[in-house]
């Protein structure tokens, strides 16, 4: 079943421009589909501030780590509510790794997280456009870039740097954006893979702050937060790398 809030249901790619978005945390973005302007979702955006959204993510992870009970927004009533449109409070750029499911490890339910996942939590054109859509159109006040312990994509990039390894298909192309993080982490004390995981998350977050006009404007004008983080597979805890 297709709905207005789903990008794929519009039939053509969207082009991000600038206009006033009413009722959201972001002040200027326009979206054009099929050559004609379209309004944002017909539901109110989240009322959470960037700090409140970040705290909600931290609280959810704390409940996950301690096995504390939490009430996820699930079930028929929630599905019916979301059929009118979506109003997530966080865009999450994460890894495709099956051990790192964002809704579970942050204790969130349907319609709360706008998720972009790929191996290595990198941001190409499609991913960046998705993040811009989440912030500029859906009104998310928070973007989280989540790396994780023992990331296979980062490990492959380490092998390229350290051993000149080659990978079949387009896997080699996929890990190319991670190699600068590995190179930047080489001189640091400690484990290269772990340092590269952290560096990769930080670099992706920094790139979005500086290379996207929409996101840079949202950060500057509305205080939208773009935060890097790292997930620990064994204990379930998330380390946050917040900008001061």
Secondary structure, DSSP 4 states (H G I P E B T S, - for coil): ---TT-GGGGSS-EEEEEEE-TTSS--EEEEEETTEE----SSPPP---HHHHHHHHHHHHHHHHTT-----S-SHHHHHHHTT----SEEEEE---TT--HHHHTT--TTSEEEEE-TT----HHHHHHHHHHHHTT--SEEEEEEETT-HHHHHHHHHHHH----STTHHHHHHHHHHHHHHHTTSSS-HHHHHHHHHHHHHHHHHHHH-HHHHHHHHHH--EEEEEEE-TTT--EEEE---
